[in-house]
């Protein structure tokens, strides 16, 4: 008797599906030159260090402006130096 020959099943390849590319709806581009804000250079304020505040607070303390209130001396010195 003859031997039966069977075909091997090959795995089927799936077709690659391509998606349709979606884009945003086109809108009219408007350019308004009047709405452009002018460039302003920022003013540079000098930085005040804690040492400078400490010295000024001591001067305020010695002048006796805020007796026995070191926090008030510090805040007053800080306000004077930062403005």
mmCIF file of the N, C-alpha and C atoms, coordinates in Angstrom:
data_MODEL
# 
_entry.id   MODEL 
# 
loop_
_atom_site.group_PDB 
_atom_site.id 
_atom_site.type_symbol 
_atom_site.label_atom_id 
_atom_site.label_alt_id 
_atom_site.label_comp_id 
_atom_site.label_asym_id 
_atom_site.label_entity_id 
_atom_site.label_seq_id 
_atom_site.pdbx_PDB_ins_code 
_atom_site.Cartn_x 
_atom_site.Cartn_y 
_atom_site.Cartn_z 
_atom_site.occupancy 
_atom_site.B_iso_or_equiv 
_atom_site.pdbx_formal_charge 
_atom_site.auth_seq_id 
_atom_site.auth_comp_id 
_atom_site.auth_asym_id 
_atom_site.auth_atom_id 
_atom_site.pdbx_PDB_model_num 
ATOM 1   N N  . UNK A 1 1  ? 0.807  -1.144  0.000  1.00 0.00 ? 1  UNK A N  1 
ATOM 2   C CA . UNK A 1 1  ? 0.000  0.000   0.000  1.00 0.00 ? 1  UNK A CA 1 
ATOM 3   C C  . UNK A 1 1  ? 0.881  1.250   0.000  1.00 0.00 ? 1  UNK A C  1 
ATOM 4   N N  . UNK A 1 2  ? 0.393  2.271   -0.669 1.00 0.00 ? 2  UNK A N  1 
ATOM 5   C CA . UNK A 1 2  ? 1.185  3.486   -0.790 1.00 0.00 ? 2  UNK A CA 1 
ATOM 6   C C  . UNK A 1 2  ? 0.964  4.382   0.433  1.00 0.00 ? 2  UNK A C  1 
ATOM 7   N N  . UNK A 1 3  ? 2.025  5.053   0.795  1.00 0.00 ? 3  UNK A N  1 
ATOM 8   C CA . UNK A 1 3  ? 1.994  5.928   1.960  1.00 0.00 ? 3  UNK A CA 1 
ATOM 9   C C  . UNK A 1 3  ? 1.325  7.249   1.559  1.00 0.00 ? 3  UNK A C  1 
ATOM 10  N N  . UNK A 1 4  ? 0.442  7.758   2.400  1.00 0.00 ? 4  UNK A N  1 
ATOM 11  C CA . UNK A 1 4  ? -0.227 9.016   2.110  1.00 0.00 ? 4  UNK A CA 1 
ATOM 12  C C  . UNK A 1 4  ? 0.705  10.176  2.440  1.00 0.00 ? 4  UNK A C  1 
ATOM 13  N N  . UNK A 1 5  ? 0.773  11.104  1.517  1.00 0.00 ? 5  UNK A N  1 
ATOM 14  C CA . UNK A 1 5  ? 1.582  12.304  1.733  1.00 0.00 ? 5  UNK A CA 1 
ATOM 15  C C  . UNK A 1 5  ? 0.626  13.433  2.118  1.00 0.00 ? 5  UNK A C  1 
ATOM 16  N N  . UNK A 1 6  ? 0.889  14.011  3.270  1.00 0.00 ? 6  UNK A N  1 
ATOM 17  C CA . UNK A 1 6  ? 0.031  15.112  3.718  1.00 0.00 ? 6  UNK A CA 1 
ATOM 18  C C  . UNK A 1 6  ? 0.813  16.409  3.642  1.00 0.00 ? 6  UNK A C  1 
ATOM 19  N N  . UNK A 1 7  ? 0.167  17.440  3.261  1.00 0.00 ? 7  UNK A N  1 
ATOM 20  C CA . UNK A 1 7  ? 0.801  18.759  3.186  1.00 0.00 ? 7  UNK A CA 1 
ATOM 21  C C  . UNK A 1 7  ? 0.846  19.370  4.580  1.00 0.00 ? 7  UNK A C  1 
ATOM 22  N N  . UNK A 1 8  ? 1.949  19.987  4.854  1.00 0.00 ? 8  UNK A N  1 
ATOM 23  C CA . UNK A 1 8  ? 2.048  20.704  6.123  1.00 0.00 ? 8  UNK A CA 1 
ATOM 24  C C  . UNK A 1 8  ? 1.307  22.027  5.992  1.00 0.00 ? 8  UNK A C  1 
ATOM 25  N N  . UNK A 1 9  ? 0.613  22.344  7.007  1.00 0.00 ? 9  UNK A N  1 
ATOM 26  C CA . UNK A 1 9  ? -0.100 23.622  6.982  1.00 0.00 ? 9  UNK A CA 1 
ATOM 27  C C  . UNK A 1 9  ? 0.878  24.733  7.339  1.00 0.00 ? 9  UNK A C  1 
ATOM 28  N N  . UNK A 1 10 ? 0.937  25.722  6.488  1.00 0.00 ? 10 UNK A N  1 
ATOM 29  C CA . UNK A 1 10 ? 1.785  26.881  6.779  1.00 0.00 ? 10 UNK A CA 1 
ATOM 30  C C  . UNK A 1 10 ? 0.912  27.945  7.425  1.00 0.00 ? 10 UNK A C  1 
ATOM 31  N N  . UNK A 1 11 ? 1.478  28.631  8.400  1.00 0.00 ? 11 UNK A N  1 
ATOM 32  C CA . UNK A 1 11 ? 0.669  29.667  9.057  1.00 0.00 ? 11 UNK A CA 1 
ATOM 33  C C  . UNK A 1 11 ? 0.342  30.773  8.059  1.00 0.00 ? 11 UNK A C  1 
ATOM 34  N N  . UNK A 1 12 ? -0.860 31.247  8.121  1.00 0.00 ? 12 UNK A N  1 
ATOM 35  C CA . UNK A 1 12 ? -1.262 32.311  7.207  1.00 0.00 ? 12 UNK A CA 1 
ATOM 36  C C  . UNK A 1 12 ? -0.811 33.648  7.777  1.00 0.00 ? 12 UNK A C  1 
ATOM 37  N N  . UNK A 1 13 ? -0.279 34.452  6.896  1.00 0.00 ? 13 UNK A N  1 
ATOM 38  C CA . UNK A 1 13 ? 0.170  35.772  7.328  1.00 0.00 ? 13 UNK A CA 1 
ATOM 39  C C  . UNK A 1 13 ? -0.994 36.735  7.217  1.00 0.00 ? 13 UNK A C  1 
ATOM 40  N N  . UNK A 1 14 ? -1.122 37.560  8.244  1.00 0.00 ? 14 UNK A N  1 
ATOM 41  C CA . UNK A 1 14 ? -2.173 38.553  8.219  1.00 0.00 ? 14 UNK A CA 1 
ATOM 42  C C  . UNK A 1 14 ? -1.702 39.742  7.399  1.00 0.00 ? 14 UNK A C  1 
ATOM 43  N N  . UNK A 1 15 ? -2.597 40.294  6.652  1.00 0.00 ? 15 UNK A N  1 
ATOM 44  C CA . UNK A 1 15 ? -2.262 41.460  5.864  1.00 0.00 ? 15 UNK A CA 1 
ATOM 45  C C  . UNK A 1 15 ? -2.125 42.652  6.804  1.00 0.00 ? 15 UNK A C  1 
ATOM 46  N N  . UNK A 1 16 ? -1.135 43.454  6.507  1.00 0.00 ? 16 UNK A N  1 
ATOM 47  C CA . UNK A 1 16 ? -0.951 44.658  7.298  1.00 0.00 ? 16 UNK A CA 1 
ATOM 48  C C  . UNK A 1 16 ? -2.007 45.663  6.874  1.00 0.00 ? 16 UNK A C  1 
ATOM 49  N N  . UNK A 1 17 ? -2.744 46.150  7.842  1.00 0.00 ? 17 UNK A N  1 
ATOM 50  C CA . UNK A 1 17 ? -3.776 47.128  7.521  1.00 0.00 ? 17 UNK A CA 1 
ATOM 51  C C  . UNK A 1 17 ? -3.203 48.514  7.715  1.00 0.00 ? 17 UNK A C  1 
ATOM 52  N N  . UNK A 1 18 ? -3.493 49.358  6.814  1.00 0.00 ? 18 UNK A N  1 
ATOM 53  C CA . UNK A 1 18 ? -3.031 50.734  6.939  1.00 0.00 ? 18 UNK A CA 1 
ATOM 54  C C  . UNK A 1 18 ? -4.212 51.599  7.315  1.00 0.00 ? 18 UNK A C  1 
ATOM 55  N N  . UNK A 1 19 ? -3.967 52.460  8.261  1.00 0.00 ? 19 UNK A N  1 
ATOM 56  C CA . UNK A 1 19 ? -5.023 53.366  8.692  1.00 0.00 ? 19 UNK A CA 1 
ATOM 57  C C  . UNK A 1 19 ? -4.945 54.633  7.871  1.00 0.00 ? 19 UNK A C  1 
ATOM 58  N N  . UNK A 1 20 ? -6.086 55.174  7.621  1.00 0.00 ? 20 UNK A N  1 
ATOM 59  C CA . UNK A 1 20 ? -6.130 56.413  6.886  1.00 0.00 ? 20 UNK A CA 1 
ATOM 60  C C  . UNK A 1 20 ? -5.699 57.527  7.839  1.00 0.00 ? 20 UNK A C  1 
ATOM 61  N N  . UNK A 1 21 ? -4.784 58.326  7.374  1.00 0.00 ? 21 UNK A N  1 
ATOM 62  C CA . UNK A 1 21 ? -4.245 59.390  8.208  1.00 0.00 ? 21 UNK A CA 1 
ATOM 63  C C  . UNK A 1 21 ? -5.276 60.504  8.339  1.00 0.00 ? 21 UNK A C  1 
ATOM 64  N N  . UNK A 1 22 ? -5.547 60.880  9.569  1.00 0.00 ? 22 UNK A N  1 
ATOM 65  C CA . UNK A 1 22 ? -6.502 61.955  9.795  1.00 0.00 ? 22 UNK A CA 1 
ATOM 66  C C  . UNK A 1 22 ? -5.741 63.221  10.118 1.00 0.00 ? 22 UNK A C  1 
ATOM 67  N N  . UNK A 1 23 ? -6.187 64.301  9.590  1.00 0.00 ? 23 UNK A N  1 
ATOM 68  C CA . UNK A 1 23 ? -5.554 65.586  9.856  1.00 0.00 ? 23 UNK A CA 1 
ATOM 69  C C  . UNK A 1 23 ? -6.594 66.520  10.443 1.00 0.00 ? 23 UNK A C  1 
ATOM 70  N N  . UNK A 1 24 ? -6.102 67.522  11.091 1.00 0.00 ? 24 UNK A N  1 
ATOM 71  C CA . UNK A 1 24 ? -6.991 68.503  11.681 1.00 0.00 ? 24 UNK A CA 1 
ATOM 72  C C  . UNK A 1 24 ? -7.637 69.305  10.560 1.00 0.00 ? 24 UNK A C  1 
ATOM 73  N N  . UNK A 1 25 ? -8.830 69.770  10.780 1.00 0.00 ? 25 UNK A N  1 
ATOM 74  C CA . UNK A 1 25 ? -9.478 70.558  9.741  1.00 0.00 ? 25 UNK A CA 1 
ATOM 75  C C  . UNK A 1 25 ? -8.683 71.823  9.465  1.00 0.00 ? 25 UNK A C  1 
ATOM 76  N N  . UNK A 1 26 ? -8.596 72.150  8.211  1.00 0.00 ? 26 UNK A N  1 
ATOM 77  C CA . UNK A 1 26 ? -7.825 73.325  7.830  1.00 0.00 ? 26 UNK A CA 1 
ATOM 78  C C  . UNK A 1 26 ? -8.629 74.570  8.159  1.00 0.00 ? 26 UNK A C  1 
ATOM 79  N N  . UNK A 1 27 ? -7.938 75.513  8.780  1.00 0.00 ? 27 UNK A N  1 
ATOM 80  C CA . UNK A 1 27 ? -8.579 76.770  9.109  1.00 0.00 ? 27 UNK A CA 1 
ATOM 81  C C  . UNK A 1 27 ? -7.817 77.880  8.426  1.00 0.00 ? 27 UNK A C  1 
ATOM 82  N N  . UNK A 1 28 ? -8.454 78.970  8.246  1.00 0.00 ? 28 UNK A N  1 
ATOM 83  C CA . UNK A 1 28 ? -7.811 80.100  7.588  1.00 0.00 ? 28 UNK A CA 1 
ATOM 84  C C  . UNK A 1 28 ? -6.794 80.702  8.547  1.00 0.00 ? 28 UNK A C  1 
ATOM 85  N N  . UNK A 1 29 ? -5.628 80.960  8.031  1.00 0.00 ? 29 UNK A N  1 
ATOM 86  C CA . UNK A 1 29 ? -4.583 81.558  8.858  1.00 0.00 ? 29 UNK A CA 1 
ATOM 87  C C  . UNK A 1 29 ? -4.694 83.068  8.760  1.00 0.00 ? 29 UNK A C  1 
ATOM 88  N N  . UNK A 1 30 ? -4.820 83.698  9.903  1.00 0.00 ? 30 UNK A N  1 
ATOM 89  C CA . UNK A 1 30 ? -4.899 85.150  9.918  1.00 0.00 ? 30 UNK A CA 1 
ATOM 90  C C  . UNK A 1 30 ? -3.701 85.687  10.670 1.00 0.00 ? 30 UNK A C  1 
ATOM 91  N N  . UNK A 1 31 ? -3.125 86.699  10.124 1.00 0.00 ? 31 UNK A N  1 
ATOM 92  C CA . UNK A 1 31 ? -1.975 87.328  10.760 1.00 0.00 ? 31 UNK A CA 1 
ATOM 93  C C  . UNK A 1 31 ? -2.362 88.764  11.060 1.00 0.00 ? 31 UNK A C  1 
ATOM 94  N N  . UNK A 1 32 ? -2.332 89.080  12.313 1.00 0.00 ? 32 UNK A N  1 
ATOM 95  C CA . UNK A 1 32 ? -2.652 90.438  12.711 1.00 0.00 ? 32 UNK A CA 1 
ATOM 96  C C  . UNK A 1 32 ? -1.398 91.073  13.272 1.00 0.00 ? 32 UNK A C  1 
ATOM 97  N N  . UNK A 1 33 ? -0.850 92.003  12.548 1.00 0.00 ? 33 UNK A N  1 
ATOM 98  C CA . UNK A 1 33 ? 0.392  92.641  12.972 1.00 0.00 ? 33 UNK A CA 1 
ATOM 99  C C  . UNK A 1 33 ? 0.167  93.565  14.152 1.00 0.00 ? 33 UNK A C  1 
ATOM 100 N N  . UNK A 1 34 ? -1.046 94.039  14.323 1.00 0.00 ? 34 UNK A N  1 
ATOM 101 C CA . UNK A 1 34 ? -1.329 94.974  15.399 1.00 0.00 ? 34 UNK A CA 1 
ATOM 102 C C  . UNK A 1 34 ? -1.357 94.290  16.760 1.00 0.00 ? 34 UNK A C  1 
ATOM 103 N N  . UNK A 1 35 ? -1.532 92.976  16.797 1.00 0.00 ? 35 UNK A N  1 
ATOM 104 C CA . UNK A 1 35 ? -1.635 92.298  18.081 1.00 0.00 ? 35 UNK A CA 1 
ATOM 105 C C  . UNK A 1 35 ? -0.282 91.880  18.634 1.00 0.00 ? 35 UNK A C  1 
ATOM 106 N N  . UNK A 1 36 ? 0.789  92.140  17.926 1.00 0.00 ? 36 UNK A N  1 
ATOM 107 C CA . UNK A 1 36 ? 2.115  91.752  18.395 1.00 0.00 ? 36 UNK A CA 1 
ATOM 108 C C  . UNK A 1 36 ? 2.534  92.715  19.494 1.00 0.00 ? 36 UNK A C  1 
ATOM 109 N N  . UNK A 1 37 ? 2.902  92.161  20.641 1.00 0.00 ? 37 UNK A N  1 
ATOM 110 C CA . UNK A 1 37 ? 3.318  93.011  21.755 1.00 0.00 ? 37 UNK A CA 1 
ATOM 111 C C  . UNK A 1 37 ? 4.786  93.369  21.608 1.00 0.00 ? 37 UNK A C  1 
ATOM 112 N N  . UNK A 1 38 ? 5.148  94.571  21.920 1.00 0.00 ? 38 UNK A N  1 
ATOM 113 C CA . UNK A 1 38 ? 6.554  94.954  21.803 1.00 0.00 ? 38 UNK A CA 1 
ATOM 114 C C  . UNK A 1 38 ? 7.396  94.269  22.870 1.00 0.00 ? 38 UNK A C  1 
ATOM 115 N N  . UNK A 1 39 ? 8.635  94.068  22.549 1.00 0.00 ? 39 UNK A N  1 
ATOM 116 C CA . UNK A 1 39 ? 9.539  93.425  23.485 1.00 0.00 ? 39 UNK A CA 1 
ATOM 117 C C  . UNK A 1 39 ? 9.993  94.439  24.523 1.00 0.00 ? 39 UNK A C  1 
ATOM 118 N N  . UNK A 1 40 ? 9.841  94.064  25.773 1.00 0.00 ? 40 UNK A N  1 
ATOM 119 C CA . UNK A 1 40 ? 10.222 94.941  26.872 1.00 0.00 ? 40 UNK A CA 1 
ATOM 120 C C  . UNK A 1 40 ? 11.357 94.275  27.623 1.00 0.00 ? 40 UNK A C  1 
ATOM 121 N N  . UNK A 1 41 ? 12.429 95.022  27.822 1.00 0.00 ? 41 UNK A N  1 
ATOM 122 C CA . UNK A 1 41 ? 13.547 94.467  28.580 1.00 0.00 ? 41 UNK A CA 1 
ATOM 123 C C  . UNK A 1 41 ? 13.233 94.594  30.064 1.00 0.00 ? 41 UNK A C  1 
ATOM 124 N N  . UNK A 1 42 ? 13.365 93.516  30.800 1.00 0.00 ? 42 UNK A N  1 
ATOM 125 C CA . UNK A 1 42 ? 13.063 93.579  32.231 1.00 0.00 ? 42 UNK A CA 1 
ATOM 126 C C  . UNK A 1 42 ? 14.126 94.383  32.976 1.00 0.00 ? 42 UNK A C  1 
ATOM 127 N N  . UNK A 1 43 ? 13.677 95.080  33.995 1.00 0.00 ? 43 UNK A N  1 
ATOM 128 C CA . UNK A 1 43 ? 14.626 95.826  34.806 1.00 0.00 ? 43 UNK A CA 1 
ATOM 129 C C  . UNK A 1 43 ? 15.313 94.866  35.768 1.00 0.00 ? 43 UNK A C  1 
ATOM 130 N N  . UNK A 1 44 ? 16.572 95.011  35.913 1.00 0.00 ? 44 UNK A N  1 
ATOM 131 C CA . UNK A 1 44 ? 17.346 94.123  36.774 1.00 0.00 ? 44 UNK A CA 1 
ATOM 132 C C  . UNK A 1 44 ? 17.447 94.766  38.147 1.00 0.00 ? 44 UNK A C  1 
ATOM 133 N N  . UNK A 1 45 ? 16.943 94.067  39.144 1.00 0.00 ? 45 UNK A N  1 
ATOM 134 C CA . UNK A 1 45 ? 17.046 94.567  40.503 1.00 0.00 ? 45 UNK A CA 1 
ATOM 135 C C  . UNK A 1 45 ? 18.231 93.882  41.174 1.00 0.00 ? 45 UNK A C  1 
ATOM 136 N N  . UNK A 1 46 ? 19.024 94.659  41.863 1.00 0.00 ? 46 UNK A N  1 
ATOM 137 C CA . UNK A 1 46 ? 20.172 94.034  42.524 1.00 0.00 ? 46 UNK A CA 1 
ATOM 138 C C  . UNK A 1 46 ? 19.702 93.124  43.649 1.00 0.00 ? 46 UNK A C  1 
ATOM 139 N N  . UNK A 1 47 ? 20.362 92.015  43.805 1.00 0.00 ? 47 UNK A N  1 
ATOM 140 C CA . UNK A 1 47 ? 19.988 91.086  44.864 1.00 0.00 ? 47 UNK A CA 1 
ATOM 141 C C  . UNK A 1 47 ? 20.552 91.565  46.189 1.00 0.00 ? 47 UNK A C  1 
ATOM 142 N N  . UNK A 1 48 ? 19.740 91.439  47.187 1.00 0.00 ? 48 UNK A N  1 
ATOM 143 C CA . UNK A 1 48 ? 20.133 91.857  48.529 1.00 0.00 ? 48 UNK A CA 1 
ATOM 144 C C  . UNK A 1 48 ? 20.469 90.606  49.316 1.00 0.00 ? 48 UNK A C  1 
ATOM 145 N N  . UNK A 1 49 ? 21.643 90.596  49.913 1.00 0.00 ? 49 UNK A N  1 
ATOM 146 C CA . UNK A 1 49 ? 22.055 89.424  50.673 1.00 0.00 ? 49 UNK A CA 1 
ATOM 147 C C  . UNK A 1 49 ? 21.583 89.540  52.127 1.00 0.00 ? 49 UNK A C  1 
ATOM 148 N N  . UNK A 1 50 ? 21.573 88.405  52.793 1.00 0.00 ? 50 UNK A N  1 
ATOM 149 C CA . UNK A 1 50 ? 21.198 88.397  54.214 1.00 0.00 ? 50 UNK A CA 1 
ATOM 150 C C  . UNK A 1 50 ? 22.192 89.198  55.047 1.00 0.00 ? 50 UNK A C  1 
ATOM 151 N N  . UNK A 1 51 ? 23.429 89.208  54.623 1.00 0.00 ? 51 UNK A N  1 
ATOM 152 C CA . UNK A 1 51 ? 24.447 89.966  55.371 1.00 0.00 ? 51 UNK A CA 1 
ATOM 153 C C  . UNK A 1 51 ? 24.139 91.459  55.324 1.00 0.00 ? 51 UNK A C  1 
ATOM 154 N N  . UNK A 1 52 ? 23.714 91.944  54.172 1.00 0.00 ? 52 UNK A N  1 
ATOM 155 C CA . UNK A 1 52 ? 23.374 93.363  54.058 1.00 0.00 ? 52 UNK A CA 1 
ATOM 156 C C  . UNK A 1 52 ? 22.156 93.698  54.920 1.00 0.00 ? 52 UNK A C  1 
ATOM 157 N N  . UNK A 1 53 ? 21.183 92.805  54.923 1.00 0.00 ? 53 UNK A N  1 
ATOM 158 C CA . UNK A 1 53 ? 19.989 93.031  55.750 1.00 0.00 ? 53 UNK A CA 1 
ATOM 159 C C  . UNK A 1 53 ? 20.364 93.004  57.225 1.00 0.00 ? 53 UNK A C  1 
ATOM 160 N N  . UNK A 1 54 ? 21.221 92.071  57.592 1.00 0.00 ? 54 UNK A N  1 
ATOM 161 C CA . UNK A 1 54 ? 21.648 91.951  58.984 1.00 0.00 ? 54 UNK A CA 1 
ATOM 162 C C  . UNK A 1 54 ? 22.342 93.231  59.464 1.00 0.00 ? 54 UNK A C  1 
ATOM 163 N N  . UNK A 1 55 ? 23.207 93.796  58.616 1.00 0.00 ? 55 UNK A N  1 
ATOM 164 C CA . UNK A 1 55 ? 23.934 95.018  58.994 1.00 0.00 ? 55 UNK A CA 1 
ATOM 165 C C  . UNK A 1 55 ? 22.959 96.179  59.156 1.00 0.00 ? 55 UNK A C  1 
ATOM 166 N N  . UNK A 1 56 ? 22.024 96.312  58.201 1.00 0.00 ? 56 UNK A N  1 
ATOM 167 C CA . UNK A 1 56 ? 21.056 97.412  58.281 1.00 0.00 ? 56 UNK A CA 1 
ATOM 168 C C  . UNK A 1 56 ? 20.126 97.220  59.481 1.00 0.00 ? 56 UNK A C  1 
ATOM 169 N N  . UNK A 1 57 ? 19.738 95.983  59.794 1.00 0.00 ? 57 UNK A N  1 
ATOM 170 C CA . UNK A 1 57 ? 18.891 95.738  60.962 1.00 0.00 ? 57 UNK A CA 1 
ATOM 171 C C  . UNK A 1 57 ? 19.614 96.107  62.249 1.00 0.00 ? 57 UNK A C  1 
ATOM 172 N N  . UNK A 1 58 ? 20.899 95.853  62.292 1.00 0.00 ? 58 UNK A N  1 
ATOM 173 C CA . UNK A 1 58 ? 21.682 96.234  63.474 1.00 0.00 ? 58 UNK A CA 1 
ATOM 174 C C  . UNK A 1 58 ? 21.755 97.755  63.606 1.00 0.00 ? 58 UNK A C  1 
ATOM 175 N N  . UNK A 1 59 ? 21.883 98.445  62.464 1.00 0.00 ? 59 UNK A N  1 
ATOM 176 C CA . UNK A 1 59 ? 21.906 99.912  62.501 1.00 0.00 ? 59 UNK A CA 1 
ATOM 177 C C  . UNK A 1 59 ? 20.570 100.456 63.007 1.00 0.00 ? 59 UNK A C  1 
ATOM 178 N N  . UNK A 1 60 ? 19.476 99.852  62.568 1.00 0.00 ? 60 UNK A N  1 
ATOM 179 C CA . UNK A 1 60 ? 18.146 100.278 63.027 1.00 0.00 ? 60 UNK A CA 1 
ATOM 180 C C  . UNK A 1 60 ? 17.999 100.004 64.522 1.00 0.00 ? 60 UNK A C  1 
ATOM 181 N N  . UNK A 1 61 ? 18.514 98.868  64.973 1.00 0.00 ? 61 UNK A N  1 
ATOM 182 C CA . UNK A 1 61 ? 18.464 98.506  66.395 1.00 0.00 ? 61 UNK A CA 1 
ATOM 183 C C  . UNK A 1 61 ? 19.246 99.514  67.231 1.00 0.00 ? 61 UNK A C  1 
ATOM 184 N N  . UNK A 1 62 ? 20.425 99.871  66.755 1.00 0.00 ? 62 UNK A N  1 
ATOM 185 C CA . UNK A 1 62 ? 21.256 100.823 67.508 1.00 0.00 ? 62 UNK A CA 1 
ATOM 186 C C  . UNK A 1 62 ? 20.623 102.210 67.559 1.00 0.00 ? 62 UNK A C  1 
ATOM 187 N N  . UNK A 1 63 ? 19.856 102.549 66.502 1.00 0.00 ? 63 UNK A N  1 
ATOM 188 C CA . UNK A 1 63 ? 19.185 103.851 66.488 1.00 0.00 ? 63 UNK A CA 1 
ATOM 189 C C  . UNK A 1 63 ? 17.981 103.858 67.423 1.00 0.00 ? 63 UNK A C  1 
ATOM 190 N N  . UNK A 1 64 ? 17.514 102.678 67.843 1.00 0.00 ? 64 UNK A N  1 
ATOM 191 C CA . UNK A 1 64 ? 16.412 102.575 68.802 1.00 0.00 ? 64 UNK A CA 1 
ATOM 192 C C  . UNK A 1 64 ? 15.046 102.831 68.185 1.00 0.00 ? 64 UNK A C  1 
ATOM 193 N N  . UNK A 1 65 ? 14.908 102.573 66.897 1.00 0.00 ? 65 UNK A N  1 
ATOM 194 C CA . UNK A 1 65 ? 13.624 102.837 66.248 1.00 0.00 ? 65 UNK A CA 1 
ATOM 195 C C  . UNK A 1 65 ? 12.561 101.817 66.654 1.00 0.00 ? 65 UNK A C  1 
ATOM 196 N N  . UNK A 1 66 ? 12.949 100.567 66.809 1.00 0.00 ? 66 UNK A N  1 
ATOM 197 C CA . UNK A 1 66 ? 12.025 99.510  67.227 1.00 0.00 ? 66 UNK A CA 1 
ATOM 198 C C  . UNK A 1 66 ? 12.609 98.838  68.467 1.00 0.00 ? 66 UNK A C  1 
ATOM 199 N N  . UNK A 1 67 ? 12.354 99.385  69.637 1.00 0.00 ? 67 UNK A N  1 
ATOM 200 C CA . UNK A 1 67 ? 12.984 98.833  70.822 1.00 0.00 ? 67 UNK A CA 1 
ATOM 201 C C  . UNK A 1 67 ? 12.532 97.406  71.128 1.00 0.00 ? 67 UNK A C  1 
ATOM 202 N N  . UNK A 1 68 ? 13.484 96.561  71.357 1.00 0.00 ? 68 UNK A N  1 
ATOM 203 C CA . UNK A 1 68 ? 13.322 95.152  71.743 1.00 0.00 ? 68 UNK A CA 1 
ATOM 204 C C  . UNK A 1 68 ? 12.439 94.356  70.783 1.00 0.00 ? 68 UNK A C  1 
ATOM 205 N N  . UNK A 1 69 ? 12.530 94.638  69.497 1.00 0.00 ? 69 UNK A N  1 
ATOM 206 C CA . UNK A 1 69 ? 11.779 93.870  68.515 1.00 0.00 ? 69 UNK A CA 1 
ATOM 207 C C  . UNK A 1 69 ? 12.690 93.590  67.315 1.00 0.00 ? 69 UNK A C  1 
ATOM 208 N N  . UNK A 1 70 ? 13.508 92.529  67.400 1.00 0.00 ? 70 UNK A N  1 
ATOM 209 C CA . UNK A 1 70 ? 14.445 92.261  66.316 1.00 0.00 ? 70 UNK A CA 1 
ATOM 210 C C  . UNK A 1 70 ? 13.767 91.873  65.002 1.00 0.00 ? 70 UNK A C  1 
ATOM 211 N N  . UNK A 1 71 ? 12.578 91.271  65.076 1.00 0.00 ? 71 UNK A N  1 
ATOM 212 C CA . UNK A 1 71 ? 11.866 90.924  63.837 1.00 0.00 ? 71 UNK A CA 1 
ATOM 213 C C  . UNK A 1 71 ? 11.448 92.176  63.072 1.00 0.00 ? 71 UNK A C  1 
ATOM 214 N N  . UNK A 1 72 ? 10.981 93.176  63.813 1.00 0.00 ? 72 UNK A N  1 
ATOM 215 C CA . UNK A 1 72 ? 10.585 94.430  63.169 1.00 0.00 ? 72 UNK A CA 1 
ATOM 216 C C  . UNK A 1 72 ? 11.800 95.113  62.560 1.00 0.00 ? 72 UNK A C  1 
ATOM 217 N N  . UNK A 1 73 ? 12.941 95.047  63.262 1.00 0.00 ? 73 UNK A N  1 
ATOM 218 C CA . UNK A 1 73 ? 14.174 95.623  62.715 1.00 0.00 ? 73 UNK A CA 1 
ATOM 219 C C  . UNK A 1 73 ? 14.545 94.931  61.405 1.00 0.00 ? 73 UNK A C  1 
ATOM 220 N N  . UNK A 1 74 ? 14.446 93.616  61.396 1.00 0.00 ? 74 UNK A N  1 
ATOM 221 C CA . UNK A 1 74 ? 14.817 92.837  60.202 1.00 0.00 ? 74 UNK A CA 1 
ATOM 222 C C  . UNK A 1 74 ? 13.888 93.183  59.026 1.00 0.00 ? 74 UNK A C  1 
ATOM 223 N N  . UNK A 1 75 ? 12.579 93.209  59.290 1.00 0.00 ? 75 UNK A N  1 
ATOM 224 C CA . UNK A 1 75 ? 11.630 93.488  58.216 1.00 0.00 ? 75 UNK A CA 1 
ATOM 225 C C  . UNK A 1 75 ? 11.773 94.906  57.688 1.00 0.00 ? 75 UNK A C  1 
ATOM 226 N N  . UNK A 1 76 ? 12.038 95.858  58.584 1.00 0.00 ? 76 UNK A N  1 
ATOM 227 C CA . UNK A 1 76 ? 12.233 97.229  58.143 1.00 0.00 ? 76 UNK A CA 1 
ATOM 228 C C  . UNK A 1 76 ? 13.495 97.341  57.299 1.00 0.00 ? 76 UNK A C  1 
ATOM 229 N N  . UNK A 1 77 ? 14.561 96.675  57.718 1.00 0.00 ? 77 UNK A N  1 
ATOM 230 C CA . UNK A 1 77 ? 15.819 96.725  56.953 1.00 0.00 ? 77 UNK A CA 1 
ATOM 231 C C  . UNK A 1 77 ? 15.630 96.060  55.591 1.00 0.00 ? 77 UNK A C  1 
ATOM 232 N N  . UNK A 1 78 ? 14.915 94.959  55.578 1.00 0.00 ? 78 UNK A N  1 
ATOM 233 C CA . UNK A 1 78 ? 14.672 94.247  54.318 1.00 0.00 ? 78 UNK A CA 1 
ATOM 234 C C  . UNK A 1 78 ? 13.850 95.112  53.363 1.00 0.00 ? 78 UNK A C  1 
ATOM 235 N N  . UNK A 1 79 ? 12.853 95.790  53.892 1.00 0.00 ? 79 UNK A N  1 
ATOM 236 C CA . UNK A 1 79 ? 12.009 96.622  53.062 1.00 0.00 ? 79 UNK A CA 1 
ATOM 237 C C  . UNK A 1 79 ? 12.803 97.820  52.517 1.00 0.00 ? 79 UNK A C  1 
ATOM 238 N N  . UNK A 1 80 ? 13.639 98.411  53.333 1.00 0.00 ? 80 UNK A N  1 
ATOM 239 C CA . UNK A 1 80 ? 14.448 99.550  52.886 1.00 0.00 ? 80 UNK A CA 1 
ATOM 240 C C  . UNK A 1 80 ? 15.425 99.138  51.790 1.00 0.00 ? 80 UNK A C  1 
ATOM 241 N N  . UNK A 1 81 ? 16.032 97.978  51.926 1.00 0.00 ? 81 UNK A N  1 
ATOM 242 C CA . UNK A 1 81 ? 17.055 97.568  50.968 1.00 0.00 ? 81 UNK A CA 1 
ATOM 243 C C  . UNK A 1 81 ? 16.460 97.046  49.666 1.00 0.00 ? 81 UNK A C  1 
ATOM 244 N N  . UNK A 1 82 ? 15.275 96.475  49.724 1.00 0.00 ? 82 UNK A N  1 
ATOM 245 C CA . UNK A 1 82 ? 14.689 95.896  48.509 1.00 0.00 ? 82 UNK A CA 1 
ATOM 246 C C  . UNK A 1 82 ? 13.925 96.905  47.676 1.00 0.00 ? 82 UNK A C  1 
ATOM 247 N N  . UNK A 1 83 ? 13.663 98.092  48.220 1.00 0.00 ? 83 UNK A N  1 
ATOM 248 C CA . UNK A 1 83 ? 12.958 99.105  47.428 1.00 0.00 ? 83 UNK A CA 1 
ATOM 249 C C  . UNK A 1 83 ? 13.878 100.156 46.921 1.00 0.00 ? 83 UNK A C  1 
# 
